[in-house]
Amino acid sequence: MNARMSNPAMIIPDAMPALMALARSVEKGGVPKRTLDLVHLRVSLINGCSVCLDMHAQGARTSGETDARLFTVGAWRDSPHFTDAERAALALSEAVTRLSDRSDPVPDAVWEEAAHHYDERGLSALVLSIAMVNVWNRLNVATRQVAGEWAAST
């Protein structure tokens, strides 16, 4: 497999620093890194982004994430491995990623459950993080970036 082109964030001046600055900001939002890792994996599974799945799974493992949780994040509703707060974040991730799948893209019940576990700052971090991983997924999938090549460029 070959990429169609270099990642657009690497080509457009100031794009990568802006995306990295956003990522650093989101990390200061009060949501546990472990939860953000799960969110990134779930969104990337939905979008079929092999680059992000590879990168975030490896990063999560390095941070101490268990194989059981990594292997079952795609079926989180039926897995006993996630906390209620993580489940709320994953449900919000799915809703925000699949905006066109239903007439009420982010139902009140999904939002309210997330708001039960996260304050406004945490919700902001979650929504920004979900949006950010969707951006990366779209950049990588559209240009057919190759999983694993990101590690060679760091």
Secondary structure, DSSP 8 states (H G I E B T S, - for coil): ---SSS-HHHHSTTHHHHHHHHHHHHHTSS--HHHHHHHHHHHHHHHT-HHHHHHHHHHHHHTT--HHHHHHGGGGGG-TTS-HHHHHHHHHHHHHH-GGGSSSSS-HHHHHHHHHHS-HHHHHHHHHHHHHHHHHHHHHHHTT--TTHHHHH-
